Amino acid sequence: MSAHTVCVRFHTALELIGARWSGAVLHAISKGAHRYAEIRAAIPGLNDTMLARRLRELHAAGLIERRVLDTTPVKVEYHLTEMGRDLRPAFEELATWAHRWIPLPDE
Amino acid sequence: MSAHTVCVRFHTALELIGARWSGAVLHAISKGAHRYAEIRAAIPGLNDTMLARRLRELHAAGLIERRVLDTTPVKVEYHLTEMGRDLRPAFEELATWAHRWIPLPDE
């Protein structure tokens, strides 16, 4: 395998989690927001169109799964897949970096 | 500090390195491509307009520094700052994840 092929995977990974709001959506789900309304409430500034699009993309990429609960009315929940949960070490390193280098908005 | 303020930093960090080609540019510079033409050659598909824009943004964000060498003609080099080099653990975790979960284009 050449350095280039590794780079293609890395590039694909960054595009996937780097898309606007993707990281925030994954973070909200990992913190326990499983219903659509809960996820939206957890992310100020994210509108319905964008949330629906991101959920579709993250589902298509295999990062989240969609569970339809057999209730009346039917409930839908979003959960991280193993692939999604496995992002945790990368996200934790990025959070550490952000904490060290990104100033808070009011600083 | 509330969970929300940490999330704002994390979100900002993801937007910064997740912008299309940003990760690839940082990766190329970290691997020794310091001149504009070297960076462009290292990233197939990246055009001049986009590379110039990304270099400006990464410089403005403090991730790279621009060194003007006193030669004839003048040479310009791009290097990672301490802030940029400090992204390495996060990038390594993401590369590990990508290697595990992202299929190669021809698979």
Backbone of each chain as ProteinMPNN parsed JSONL, in Angstrom:
{"seq_chain_A": "MSAHTVCVRFHTALELIGARWSGAVLHAISKGAHRYAEIRAAIPGLNDTMLARRLRELHAAGLIERRVLDTTPVKVEYHLTEMGRDLRPAFEELATWAHRWIPLPDE", "coords_chain_A": {"N_chain_A": [[0.841, -1.212, 0.0], [0.613, 2.181, -0.876], [1.699, 5.453, 0.301], [-0.091, 7.213, -0.665], [-2.577, 5.871, -0.957], [-3.34, 5.47, 1.701], [-3.67, 8.103, 2.381], [-5.881, 8.786, 0.844], [-7.939, 7.435, 2.173], [-7.824, 8.747, 4.668], [-8.425, 11.33, 3.9], [-11.04, 10.936, 2.958], [-12.241, 10.246, 5.382], [-11.956, 12.632, 6.832], [-13.516, 14.354, 5.285], [-15.971, 13.267, 5.715], [-16.529, 13.427, 8.542], [-15.992, 16.043, 8.813], [-17.838, 17.557, 7.49], [-20.103, 20.264, 7.582], [-21.658, 20.505, 10.7], [-21.713, 17.721, 11.055], [-19.972, 16.547, 12.975], [-21.006, 17.674, 15.312], [-23.564, 16.549, 15.369], [-22.964, 13.803, 15.639], [-21.678, 13.929, 18.091], [-23.782, 14.821, 19.772], [-25.554, 12.635, 19.609], [-23.942, 10.665, 20.716], [-23.917, 11.548, 23.281], [-26.365, 10.941, 24.227], [-28.659, 11.96, 23.01], [-31.192, 10.79, 21.25], [-33.578, 10.938, 19.835], [-35.013, 12.653, 17.042], [-35.95, 15.301, 17.668], [-34.624, 15.747, 20.035], [-31.954, 15.747, 19.266], [-31.918, 17.965, 17.6], [-32.534, 19.956, 19.437], [-30.257, 19.901, 20.944], [-28.332, 21.156, 19.488], [-27.772, 24.275, 18.891], [-28.718, 26.485, 16.288], [-28.771, 24.716, 14.227], [-30.739, 23.788, 11.546], [-33.879, 22.211, 10.452], [-33.767, 21.17, 7.787], [-31.023, 20.831, 7.34], [-30.317, 19.117, 9.455], [-31.823, 16.811, 8.833], [-30.61, 16.135, 6.425], [-27.937, 15.609, 7.224], [-28.333, 13.455, 8.96], [-29.236, 11.532, 7.149], [-26.905, 11.278, 5.53], [-24.97, 10.433, 7.408], [-26.077, 8.056, 8.173], [-26.053, 6.676, 5.724], [-23.313, 6.481, 5.429], [-22.692, 4.718, 7.347], [-22.242, 5.382, 9.981], [-24.206, 5.922, 11.839], [-27.144, 4.266, 13.148], [-30.581, 3.61, 12.423], [-33.297, 3.222, 14.393], [-36.451, 1.858, 14.415], [-39.018, 2.05, 16.555], [-41.523, -0.1, 17.751], [-44.033, 1.286, 18.524], [-47.062, 3.13, 19.392], [-47.752, 6.353, 18.588], [-45.377, 5.315, 16.018], [-41.948, 5.349, 17.004], [-38.82, 6.853, 16.229], [-35.4, 6.246, 16.586], [-31.985, 7.339, 16.785], [-28.833, 5.875, 16.783], [-25.338, 5.44, 17.538], [-23.339, 3.419, 15.42], [-21.026, 0.604, 15.59], [-18.869, 1.448, 14.086], [-19.247, 4.212, 14.262], [-19.04, 4.625, 17.05], [-16.423, 4.002, 17.356], [-15.038, 6.191, 16.612], [-14.487, 7.655, 18.806], [-11.819, 7.853, 20.172], [-10.418, 9.505, 18.334], [-12.033, 11.787, 18.304], [-11.78, 12.526, 20.955], [-9.073, 13.227, 21.118], [-9.127, 15.38, 19.388], [-10.821, 17.085, 20.752], [-9.253, 17.623, 22.987], [-7.172, 18.998, 21.755], [-8.631, 21.185, 20.734], [-9.46, 22.349, 23.081], [-7.061, 23.251, 24.046], [-6.171, 25.049, 22.101], [-8.182, 26.523, 20.757], [-9.771, 29.531, 21.228], [-12.354, 30.524, 23.545], [-15.537, 31.812, 22.447], [-16.101, 34.299, 23.72], [-13.7, 35.251, 24.564]], "CA_chain_A": [[0.0, 0.0, 0.0], [1.418, 3.405, -0.945], [1.27, 6.533, 1.194], [-1.227, 7.879, -1.291], [-3.851, 5.192, -0.666], [-3.696, 5.806, 3.078], [-4.093, 9.488, 2.359], [-7.238, 8.826, 0.299], [-8.845, 7.056, 3.261], [-7.801, 9.815, 5.658], [-9.139, 12.433, 3.275], [-12.455, 10.567, 2.981], [-12.689, 10.316, 6.778], [-12.074, 14.043, 7.211], [-14.666, 14.944, 4.576], [-17.166, 12.69, 6.324], [-16.823, 14.0, 9.862], [-15.758, 17.473, 8.774], [-18.961, 18.265, 6.875], [-20.707, 21.178, 8.548], [-22.583, 19.94, 11.691], [-21.621, 16.267, 11.24], [-19.35, 16.259, 14.258], [-21.935, 18.063, 16.368], [-24.648, 15.553, 15.398], [-22.405, 12.578, 16.223], [-21.429, 14.222, 19.5], [-25.08, 14.866, 20.473], [-26.071, 11.261, 19.71], [-23.101, 9.915, 21.654], [-24.208, 12.035, 24.629], [-27.673, 10.471, 24.674], [-29.788, 12.519, 22.252], [-31.479, 9.758, 20.248], [-34.725, 11.31, 19.015], [-34.771, 13.782, 16.153], [-36.165, 16.573, 18.363], [-33.565, 15.89, 21.051], [-30.709, 16.109, 18.574], [-32.05, 19.354, 17.154], [-32.489, 20.826, 20.612], [-28.9, 19.895, 21.504], [-27.417, 21.874, 18.605], [-28.331, 25.574, 18.51], [-28.297, 26.969, 14.977], [-28.952, 23.681, 13.207], [-32.141, 23.76, 11.142], [-34.452, 20.91, 10.097], [-33.273, 20.69, 6.496], [-29.643, 20.391, 7.483], [-30.264, 17.941, 10.329], [-32.324, 15.656, 8.073], [-29.586, 15.771, 5.442], [-26.785, 15.015, 7.921], [-28.719, 12.125, 9.456], [-29.22, 10.645, 5.979], [-25.517, 11.035, 5.132], [-24.267, 9.646, 8.436], [-26.657, 6.727, 8.079], [-25.532, 6.069, 4.495], [-21.887, 6.213, 5.61], [-22.55, 3.624, 8.311], [-21.846, 5.88, 11.298], [-25.35, 5.838, 12.763], [-28.224, 3.381, 12.73], [-31.909, 4.161, 12.619], [-34.127, 2.188, 15.01], [-37.879, 2.185, 14.421], [-39.606, 1.348, 17.702], [-42.885, -0.531, 17.452], [-44.951, 1.916, 19.469], [-48.092, 3.91, 18.721], [-47.24, 6.277, 17.214], [-44.027, 4.778, 15.856], [-40.849, 6.248, 17.364], [-37.554, 6.581, 15.542], [-34.22, 6.649, 17.352], [-30.695, 7.257, 16.109], [-27.753, 5.414, 17.658], [-24.065, 5.222, 16.855], [-22.932, 2.039, 15.112], [-19.674, 0.335, 16.091], [-18.005, 2.352, 13.318], [-19.414, 5.544, 14.827], [-18.479, 4.648, 18.412], [-14.974, 3.841, 17.238], [-14.455, 7.523, 16.372], [-14.28, 8.323, 20.079], [-10.445, 8.294, 20.451], [-10.061, 10.633, 17.464], [-12.782, 12.952, 18.786], [-11.219, 12.964, 22.243], [-7.826, 13.938, 20.832], [-9.467, 16.66, 18.774], [-11.376, 17.923, 21.821], [-8.1, 18.063, 23.782], [-6.507, 20.025, 20.945], [-9.496, 22.371, 20.67], [-9.447, 22.952, 24.413], [-5.762, 23.907, 24.221], [-5.804, 26.042, 21.089], [-9.275, 27.36, 20.234], [-10.292, 30.378, 22.297], [-13.805, 30.593, 23.682], [-16.055, 32.932, 21.659], [-16.121, 35.593, 24.41], [-12.366, 35.661, 25.027]], "C_chain_A": [[0.876, 1.262, 0.0], [0.892, 4.439, 0.051], [0.009, 7.195, 0.635], [-2.562, 7.204, -0.952], [-4.294, 5.43, 0.771], [-4.286, 7.205, 3.121], [-5.526, 9.623, 1.828], [-8.256, 8.47, 1.378], [-8.973, 8.167, 4.296], [-8.616, 11.013, 5.163], [-10.652, 12.165, 3.309], [-13.019, 10.69, 4.4], [-12.901, 11.768, 7.204], [-13.279, 14.701, 6.548], [-15.973, 14.512, 5.242], [-17.507, 13.372, 7.645], [-16.648, 15.508, 9.864], [-16.883, 18.261, 8.114], [-19.676, 19.077, 7.95], [-21.78, 20.488, 9.388], [-22.442, 18.441, 11.906], [-21.053, 15.898, 12.604], [-20.285, 16.564, 15.413], [-23.069, 17.045, 16.502], [-24.153, 14.257, 16.043], [-22.184, 12.757, 17.726], [-22.739, 14.197, 20.302], [-25.633, 13.456, 20.658], [-25.264, 10.463, 20.737], [-23.384, 10.318, 23.096], [-25.639, 11.694, 25.065], [-28.88, 11.098, 23.997], [-30.106, 11.552, 21.111], [-32.66, 10.093, 19.341], [-34.377, 12.538, 18.193], [-34.857, 15.126, 16.901], [-35.094, 16.824, 19.425], [-32.251, 16.341, 20.411], [-30.769, 17.578, 18.149], [-31.919, 20.32, 18.321], [-31.066, 20.948, 21.169], [-27.932, 20.76, 20.7], [-28.032, 23.196, 18.147], [-27.821, 25.977, 17.125], [-28.473, 25.956, 13.86], [-30.434, 23.605, 12.824], [-32.577, 22.37, 10.666], [-33.874, 20.331, 8.813], [-31.877, 20.092, 6.645], [-29.543, 19.155, 8.371], [-30.724, 16.689, 9.581], [-31.272, 15.178, 7.073], [-28.407, 15.071, 6.107], [-27.116, 13.619, 8.436], [-28.722, 11.116, 8.306], [-27.788, 10.269, 5.587], [-24.781, 10.141, 6.122], [-24.781, 8.216, 8.461], [-26.088, 5.993, 6.862], [-24.058, 5.692, 4.643], [-21.639, 5.109, 6.632], [-22.18, 4.06, 9.713], [-22.975, 5.832, 12.319], [-26.357, 4.822, 12.222], [-29.552, 3.994, 13.15], [-32.765, 3.022, 13.183], [-35.578, 2.65, 15.018], [-38.526, 1.352, 15.521], [-41.086, 1.088, 17.439], [-43.864, -0.019, 18.502], [-46.049, 2.613, 18.68], [-48.105, 5.31, 19.33], [-45.812, 5.713, 17.189], [-42.988, 5.811, 16.291], [-39.597, 5.844, 16.607], [-36.413, 7.069, 16.431], [-32.964, 6.477, 16.513], [-29.629, 6.869, 17.13], [-26.463, 5.297, 16.849], [-23.882, 3.734, 16.566], [-21.551, 1.806, 15.739], [-18.669, 1.266, 15.389], [-18.057, 3.777, 13.888], [-18.8, 5.651, 16.217], [-16.957, 4.62, 18.373], [-14.263, 5.167, 16.909], [-14.046, 8.204, 17.681], [-12.819, 8.739, 20.348], [-10.017, 9.499, 19.602], [-10.753, 11.911, 17.942], [-12.205, 13.466, 20.104], [-9.908, 13.719, 22.042], [-8.117, 15.319, 20.243], [-10.047, 17.628, 19.815], [-10.25, 18.468, 22.702], [-7.373, 19.195, 23.056], [-7.316, 21.326, 20.943], [-9.469, 23.119, 21.996], [-8.159, 23.748, 24.627], [-5.609, 25.122, 23.312], [-6.929, 26.953, 20.611], [-9.814, 28.228, 21.376], [-11.811, 30.297, 22.366], [-14.29, 31.844, 22.954], [-15.968, 34.282, 22.382], [-14.746, 36.017, 24.938], [-11.765, 36.715, 24.105]], "O_chain_A": [[1.791, 1.372, 0.815], [-0.216, 4.313, 0.572], [-0.843, 7.672, 1.385], [-3.556, 7.882, -0.691], [-5.487, 5.576, 1.037], [-5.275, 7.458, 3.81], [-6.291, 10.464, 2.298], [-9.302, 9.109, 1.493], [-10.072, 8.492, 4.745], [-9.386, 11.617, 5.909], [-11.44, 13.049, 3.644], [-14.133, 11.176, 4.594], [-13.894, 12.096, 7.852], [-13.978, 15.503, 7.166], [-16.938, 15.273, 5.321], [-18.63, 13.835, 7.845], [-17.091, 16.187, 10.79], [-16.892, 19.49, 8.167], [-19.832, 18.626, 9.085], [-22.728, 19.936, 8.829], [-23.008, 17.921, 12.867], [-21.593, 15.039, 13.3], [-20.355, 15.806, 16.38], [-23.486, 16.716, 17.612], [-24.836, 13.68, 16.889], [-22.463, 11.861, 18.522], [-22.793, 13.615, 21.385], [-26.124, 13.117, 21.735], [-25.818, 9.693, 21.521], [-23.134, 9.549, 24.024], [-26.077, 12.105, 26.14], [-30.015, 10.8, 24.369], [-29.378, 11.497, 20.121], [-32.743, 9.6, 18.217], [-33.553, 13.359, 18.595], [-33.97, 15.971, 16.789], [-34.709, 17.966, 19.679], [-31.54, 17.194, 20.942], [-29.808, 18.329, 18.314], [-31.278, 21.366, 18.212], [-30.712, 21.954, 21.782], [-26.837, 21.066, 21.17], [-28.733, 23.239, 17.135], [-26.636, 25.828, 16.826], [-28.341, 26.292, 12.683], [-31.287, 23.383, 13.684], [-31.751, 21.472, 10.499], [-33.533, 19.149, 8.754], [-31.59, 19.003, 6.149], [-28.77, 18.243, 8.078], [-30.097, 15.634, 9.681], [-31.067, 13.978, 6.895], [-27.929, 14.051, 5.609], [-26.29, 12.709, 8.362], [-28.267, 9.984, 8.466], [-27.489, 9.101, 5.341], [-24.066, 9.218, 5.735], [-24.03, 7.28, 8.734], [-25.69, 4.832, 6.958], [-23.602, 4.707, 4.061], [-20.517, 4.622, 6.769], [-21.841, 3.227, 10.553], [-22.731, 5.714, 13.52], [-26.419, 4.554, 11.022], [-29.632, 4.78, 14.094], [-32.938, 1.989, 12.537], [-35.897, 3.707, 15.562], [-38.581, 0.125, 15.442], [-41.805, 1.965, 16.96], [-44.443, -0.792, 19.265], [-45.989, 2.685, 17.453], [-48.445, 5.444, 20.505], [-45.138, 5.649, 18.217], [-43.12, 6.997, 15.991], [-39.342, 4.663, 16.372], [-36.462, 8.179, 16.963], [-32.882, 5.6, 15.653], [-29.538, 7.463, 18.205], [-26.491, 5.085, 15.637], [-24.238, 2.891, 17.39], [-20.982, 2.712, 16.347], [-17.749, 1.795, 16.014], [-17.034, 4.456, 13.981], [-18.127, 6.632, 16.535], [-16.292, 5.156, 19.261], [-13.035, 5.241, 16.931], [-13.342, 9.213, 17.664], [-12.593, 9.89, 20.723], [-9.338, 10.4, 20.093], [-10.143, 12.98, 17.983], [-12.146, 14.672, 20.343], [-9.655, 14.725, 22.705], [-7.441, 16.298, 20.56], [-9.797, 18.832, 19.765], [-10.283, 19.627, 23.115], [-7.009, 20.207, 23.654], [-6.771, 22.415, 21.123], [-9.457, 24.349, 22.034], [-8.158, 24.781, 25.297], [-4.992, 26.114, 23.699], [-6.663, 28.045, 20.109], [-10.269, 27.695, 22.389], [-12.473, 30.033, 21.362], [-13.555, 32.826, 22.849], [-15.779, 35.31, 21.732], [-14.629, 37.005, 25.663], [-10.648, 37.176, 24.34]]}, "seq_chain_B": "MSAHTVCVRFHTALELIGARWSGAVLHAISKGAHRYAEIRAAIPGLNDTMLARRLRELHAAGLIERRVLDTTPVKVEYHLTEMGRDLRPAFEELATWAHRWIPLPDE", "coords_chain_B": {"N_chain_B": [[-17.111, 25.858, 33.491], [-19.42, 25.029, 30.988], [-20.851, 22.103, 29.353], [-21.62, 22.905, 26.909], [-19.927, 25.049, 26.111], [-17.47, 23.758, 25.713], [-18.209, 22.206, 23.589], [-18.594, 24.132, 21.612], [-15.96, 24.911, 21.067], [-14.946, 22.463, 20.114], [-16.56, 22.091, 17.906], [-15.765, 24.31, 16.365], [-13.113, 23.552, 15.9], [-13.472, 21.252, 14.34], [-14.718, 22.337, 12.097], [-12.678, 23.832, 11.12], [-10.498, 22.061, 10.485], [-11.929, 20.347, 8.999], [-12.782, 21.526, 6.693], [-13.054, 21.37, 3.173], [-10.25, 19.88, 1.742], [-8.514, 20.963, 3.646], [-7.384, 19.237, 5.605], [-5.828, 17.602, 3.981], [-3.979, 19.442, 2.967], [-2.622, 20.24, 5.329], [-1.562, 17.776, 6.016], [0.147, 17.261, 3.827], [2.027, 19.347, 4.13], [3.073, 18.655, 6.601], [4.411, 16.399, 5.885], [6.571, 17.317, 4.533], [6.265, 18.898, 2.248], [6.826, 22.024, 1.379], [6.925, 24.22, -0.326], [4.723, 26.115, -2.432], [4.223, 24.923, -4.999], [5.027, 22.322, -4.477], [3.209, 21.468, -2.574], [0.847, 21.578, -4.019], [1.4, 19.653, -5.968], [1.399, 17.419, -4.395], [-1.194, 16.858, -3.839], [-3.525, 15.502, -5.619], [-6.056, 16.782, -7.725], [-6.564, 19.111, -6.425], [-7.043, 22.475, -7.022], [-5.482, 25.647, -8.083], [-6.871, 27.965, -7.136], [-8.31, 26.997, -4.94], [-6.268, 25.952, -3.333], [-4.785, 28.263, -2.727], [-6.701, 29.654, -1.265], [-7.138, 27.938, 0.928], [-4.588, 27.945, 2.101], [-4.433, 30.606, 2.919], [-6.548, 30.654, 4.809], [-5.714, 28.703, 6.689], [-3.403, 29.874, 7.551], [-4.412, 32.243, 8.661], [-5.831, 31.123, 10.749], [-3.839, 30.271, 12.339], [-2.551, 27.861, 12.074], [-0.576, 27.318, 10.208], [2.618, 28.72, 9.225], [4.079, 31.332, 7.304], [6.976, 31.564, 5.573], [9.204, 33.847, 4.313], [11.848, 33.599, 2.26], [15.014, 35.081, 1.973], [16.021, 35.207, -0.809], [17.115, 35.317, -4.293], [15.192, 34.707, -7.03], [12.812, 35.765, -4.494], [11.828, 33.253, -2.155], [8.999, 31.444, -0.969], [7.941, 29.672, 1.852], [5.879, 27.237, 3.469], [5.147, 26.275, 6.73], [4.236, 24.114, 9.469], [2.832, 25.513, 12.416], [3.332, 25.518, 16.026], [0.8, 25.044, 17.027], [-0.342, 23.808, 14.792], [1.306, 21.531, 14.524], [0.606, 20.256, 16.802], [-1.725, 18.999, 16.262], [-1.209, 16.465, 15.513], [-1.621, 14.018, 17.179], [-4.458, 13.792, 17.097], [-4.906, 13.581, 14.339], [-3.539, 11.22, 13.857], [-5.082, 9.354, 15.265], [-7.403, 9.573, 13.81], [-6.526, 8.684, 11.339], [-5.977, 6.045, 11.956], [-8.553, 5.146, 12.515], [-9.727, 5.602, 9.99], [-8.283, 3.817, 8.463], [-9.218, 1.465, 9.477], [-11.955, 1.515, 8.924], [-12.736, 2.805, 6.516], [-13.232, 1.878, 3.249], [-10.885, 1.116, 0.62], [-10.796, 2.943, -2.487], [-10.966, 1.179, -4.696], [-12.068, -1.122, -3.707]], "CA_chain_B": [[-17.368, 25.749, 32.048], [-20.506, 24.095, 30.682], [-20.595, 21.181, 28.243], [-21.871, 23.632, 25.671], [-18.772, 25.839, 25.673], [-16.499, 22.816, 25.167], [-18.749, 21.789, 22.31], [-18.352, 25.215, 20.658], [-14.561, 24.785, 20.657], [-14.817, 21.239, 19.327], [-17.232, 22.392, 16.648], [-14.871, 25.211, 15.633], [-11.961, 22.765, 15.467], [-13.894, 20.378, 13.247], [-14.979, 23.17, 10.916], [-11.382, 24.311, 10.655], [-9.721, 21.014, 9.81], [-12.817, 19.572, 8.151], [-13.055, 22.219, 5.429], [-12.57, 20.565, 2.042], [-8.813, 19.923, 1.436], [-7.664, 21.479, 4.732], [-6.615, 18.148, 6.193], [-4.835, 17.155, 2.993], [-2.918, 20.461, 2.909], [-1.832, 20.111, 6.557], [-0.841, 16.51, 5.928], [1.236, 17.427, 2.85], [3.061, 20.195, 4.732], [3.728, 17.897, 7.681], [5.257, 15.384, 5.262], [7.754, 17.917, 3.922], [5.977, 19.763, 1.099], [6.807, 23.369, 1.955], [6.696, 25.218, -1.357], [3.378, 26.085, -3.015], [4.147, 23.934, -6.084], [5.16, 20.986, -3.882], [1.943, 21.133, -1.91], [-0.135, 21.307, -5.067], [1.753, 18.382, -6.608], [1.153, 16.314, -3.456], [-2.637, 16.652, -3.659], [-4.199, 15.448, -6.924], [-7.439, 17.256, -7.71], [-6.659, 20.424, -5.764], [-6.64, 23.511, -7.979], [-4.789, 26.816, -7.537], [-7.767, 28.847, -6.39], [-8.644, 26.389, -3.658], [-5.064, 25.862, -2.502], [-4.471, 29.609, -2.236], [-7.695, 29.987, -0.24], [-6.884, 27.132, 2.127], [-3.359, 28.43, 2.745], [-4.803, 31.851, 3.615], [-7.367, 30.327, 5.983], [-4.912, 27.978, 7.687], [-2.496, 30.873, 8.097], [-5.209, 33.133, 9.518], [-6.242, 30.368, 11.938], [-2.665, 30.029, 13.171], [-2.069, 26.481, 11.933], [0.66, 27.312, 9.426], [3.302, 30.003, 9.118], [4.57, 31.641, 5.973], [8.347, 32.055, 5.689], [9.713, 34.437, 3.079], [13.3, 33.436, 2.286], [15.672, 36.215, 1.335], [16.801, 34.724, -1.949], [16.731, 35.954, -5.551], [14.024, 35.439, -6.534], [12.325, 35.43, -3.146], [11.083, 31.998, -2.033], [8.054, 31.382, 0.149], [7.706, 28.322, 2.365], [4.831, 27.076, 4.476], [5.491, 25.298, 7.769], [3.253, 24.026, 10.552], [3.149, 26.166, 13.687], [3.176, 24.585, 17.151], [-0.628, 24.707, 17.033], [-0.569, 22.859, 13.715], [1.989, 20.262, 14.832], [-0.08, 19.642, 17.939], [-2.869, 18.23, 15.743], [-0.757, 15.133, 15.116], [-2.313, 12.886, 17.828], [-5.838, 13.684, 16.59], [-4.82, 13.087, 12.966], [-3.13, 9.804, 13.893], [-6.25, 8.56, 15.664], [-8.346, 9.577, 12.688], [-5.949, 7.814, 10.303], [-6.207, 4.668, 12.425], [-9.987, 4.885, 12.298], [-9.976, 5.532, 8.545], [-7.661, 2.593, 7.991], [-10.061, 0.346, 9.917], [-13.356, 1.572, 8.529], [-13.014, 3.355, 5.182], [-12.676, 0.989, 2.223], [-10.128, 1.748, -0.458], [-11.681, 3.26, -3.613], [-11.17, 0.083, -5.645], [-12.593, -2.338, -3.064]], "C_chain_B": [[-18.452, 24.705, 31.763], [-20.108, 23.187, 29.527], [-20.737, 21.94, 26.924], [-20.649, 24.411, 25.187], [-17.663, 24.943, 25.122], [-16.916, 22.44, 23.753], [-18.516, 22.864, 21.239], [-16.915, 25.146, 20.145], [-14.366, 23.594, 19.736], [-15.403, 21.457, 17.93], [-16.345, 23.28, 15.764], [-13.674, 24.446, 15.082], [-12.318, 21.888, 14.272], [-14.127, 21.168, 11.967], [-13.658, 23.588, 10.269], [-10.653, 23.222, 9.874], [-10.591, 20.206, 8.862], [-13.163, 20.253, 6.839], [-12.386, 21.446, 4.294], [-11.106, 20.868, 1.72], [-7.935, 20.406, 2.593], [-6.776, 20.388, 5.323], [-5.507, 17.677, 5.264], [-3.669, 18.141, 2.92], [-2.018, 20.357, 4.143], [-0.97, 18.85, 6.509], [0.361, 16.643, 4.981], [2.376, 18.259, 3.439], [3.816, 19.421, 5.81], [4.669, 16.838, 7.119], [6.418, 15.983, 4.482], [7.516, 18.722, 2.662], [5.826, 21.198, 1.618], [6.56, 24.476, 0.926], [5.294, 25.032, -1.94], [3.247, 24.964, -4.056], [4.25, 22.501, -5.557], [3.847, 20.537, -3.246], [0.892, 20.779, -2.962], [0.126, 19.955, -5.721], [1.402, 17.189, -5.716], [-0.333, 15.975, -3.335], [-3.347, 16.67, -5.008], [-5.637, 15.966, -6.785], [-7.614, 18.624, -7.072], [-6.186, 21.504, -6.742], [-6.036, 24.733, -7.28], [-5.661, 27.695, -6.661], [-8.011, 28.292, -4.991], [-7.425, 26.296, -2.752], [-4.712, 27.228, -1.915], [-5.427, 29.999, -1.103], [-7.416, 29.236, 1.056], [-5.626, 27.606, 2.863], [-3.64, 29.73, 3.513], [-5.565, 31.548, 4.901], [-6.552, 29.659, 7.089], [-3.896, 28.912, 8.339], [-3.24, 31.786, 9.067], [-5.597, 32.433, 10.82], [-5.059, 30.044, 12.846], [-2.075, 28.635, 13.044], [-0.78, 26.381, 11.12], [1.298, 28.696, 9.45], [3.918, 30.104, 7.727], [5.97, 32.228, 6.144], [8.799, 32.592, 4.337], [11.231, 34.394, 3.147], [13.955, 34.512, 1.435], [16.616, 35.742, 0.224], [16.41, 35.536, -3.179], [16.436, 34.88, -6.581], [13.63, 34.969, -5.138], [11.59, 34.086, -3.175], [10.168, 32.062, -0.829], [7.878, 29.924, 0.559], [6.604, 28.335, 3.405], [5.247, 25.978, 5.444], [4.371, 25.248, 8.807], [3.746, 24.841, 11.747], [3.056, 25.114, 14.798], [1.723, 24.116, 17.237], [-0.943, 23.659, 15.963], [0.061, 21.499, 14.004], [1.249, 19.51, 15.926], [-1.342, 18.88, 17.514], [-2.507, 16.768, 15.482], [-1.482, 13.979, 15.848], [-3.746, 12.698, 17.317], [-5.829, 13.111, 15.171], [-4.429, 11.611, 12.948], [-4.295, 8.898, 14.293], [-7.249, 8.472, 14.51], [-7.838, 8.679, 11.55], [-6.144, 6.345, 10.67], [-7.653, 4.262, 12.169], [-10.278, 4.702, 10.804], [-9.447, 4.223, 7.975], [-8.54, 1.382, 8.324], [-11.414, 0.326, 9.211], [-13.638, 2.055, 7.113], [-12.414, 2.427, 4.13], [-11.846, 1.781, 1.215], [-11.057, 1.937, -1.654], [-11.949, 2.069, -4.536], [-11.692, -1.195, -4.998], [-14.081, -2.463, -3.311]], "O_chain_B": [[-18.373, 23.589, 32.277], [-19.148, 23.465, 28.809], [-20.049, 21.641, 25.948], [-20.363, 24.435, 23.99], [-16.984, 25.321, 24.166], [-16.091, 22.366, 22.842], [-18.266, 22.533, 20.08], [-16.668, 25.301, 18.949], [-13.704, 23.698, 18.704], [-14.82, 21.06, 16.921], [-16.196, 23.029, 14.568], [-13.265, 24.659, 13.94], [-11.555, 21.794, 13.311], [-13.771, 20.716, 10.879], [-13.542, 23.682, 9.047], [-10.241, 23.439, 8.735], [-10.079, 19.467, 8.021], [-13.769, 19.638, 5.962], [-11.278, 20.933, 4.45], [-10.768, 22.02, 1.45], [-6.714, 20.269, 2.522], [-5.576, 20.584, 5.518], [-4.392, 17.391, 5.7], [-2.512, 17.734, 2.823], [-0.793, 20.383, 4.022], [0.194, 18.859, 6.907], [1.46, 16.19, 5.301], [3.548, 17.922, 3.271], [5.039, 19.517, 5.918], [5.614, 16.424, 7.79], [7.172, 15.254, 3.838], [8.476, 19.193, 2.053], [4.811, 21.538, 2.226], [6.046, 25.541, 1.267], [4.751, 23.927, -1.938], [2.309, 24.168, -4.017], [3.644, 21.582, -6.109], [3.437, 19.383, -3.37], [0.148, 19.81, -2.813], [-0.807, 19.201, -5.996], [1.142, 16.091, -6.207], [-0.691, 14.929, -2.794], [-3.73, 17.735, -5.492], [-6.34, 15.62, -5.835], [-8.684, 19.226, -7.164], [-5.058, 21.449, -7.231], [-6.071, 24.844, -6.055], [-5.25, 28.119, -5.581], [-7.932, 29.011, -3.995], [-7.523, 26.529, -1.547], [-4.379, 27.33, -0.734], [-5.014, 30.597, -0.109], [-7.45, 29.815, 2.142], [-5.602, 27.661, 4.093], [-3.141, 29.924, 4.622], [-5.269, 32.113, 5.954], [-6.679, 29.999, 8.266], [-3.567, 28.769, 9.517], [-2.754, 32.066, 10.163], [-5.683, 33.07, 11.87], [-5.241, 29.599, 13.979], [-1.194, 28.261, 13.819], [0.015, 25.463, 11.322], [0.627, 29.705, 9.664], [4.229, 29.104, 7.08], [6.136, 33.266, 6.784], [8.778, 31.874, 3.337], [11.84, 35.064, 3.982], [13.51, 34.812, 0.327], [17.837, 35.868, 0.321], [15.485, 36.347, -3.123], [17.364, 34.181, -6.988], [14.063, 33.915, -4.672], [10.825, 33.81, -4.1], [10.506, 32.651, 0.198], [7.688, 29.05, -0.287], [6.42, 29.314, 4.128], [5.648, 24.889, 5.033], [3.648, 26.226, 8.998], [4.939, 24.851, 12.049], [2.738, 23.954, 14.534], [1.452, 22.942, 17.488], [-1.718, 22.734, 16.203], [-0.548, 20.455, 13.77], [1.264, 18.28, 15.969], [-1.953, 18.191, 18.33], [-3.384, 15.934, 15.259], [-1.922, 13.04, 15.185], [-4.192, 11.566, 17.126], [-6.649, 12.254, 14.841], [-4.926, 10.841, 12.126], [-4.473, 7.816, 13.734], [-7.857, 7.429, 14.272], [-8.622, 8.001, 10.886], [-6.438, 5.511, 9.814], [-7.93, 3.171, 11.671], [-10.98, 3.773, 10.406], [-10.076, 3.601, 7.118], [-8.603, 0.413, 7.567], [-11.958, -0.742, 8.931], [-14.692, 1.739, 6.562], [-11.202, 2.213, 4.122], [-12.084, 2.969, 0.992], [-12.007, 1.172, -1.822], [-13.038, 1.958, -5.099], [-11.757, -2.238, -5.65], [-14.705, -3.42, -2.852]]}, "name": "protein", "num_of_chains": 2, "seq": "MSAHTVCVRFHTALELIGARWSGAVLHAISKGAHRYAEIRAAIPGLNDTMLARRLRELHAAGLIERRVLDTTPVKVEYHLTEMGRDLRPAFEELATWAHRWIPLPDEMSAHTVCVRFHTALELIGARWSGAVLHAISKGAHRYAEIRAAIPGLNDTMLARRLRELHAAGLIERRVLDTTPVKVEYHLTEMGRDLRPAFEELATWAHRWIPLPDE"}
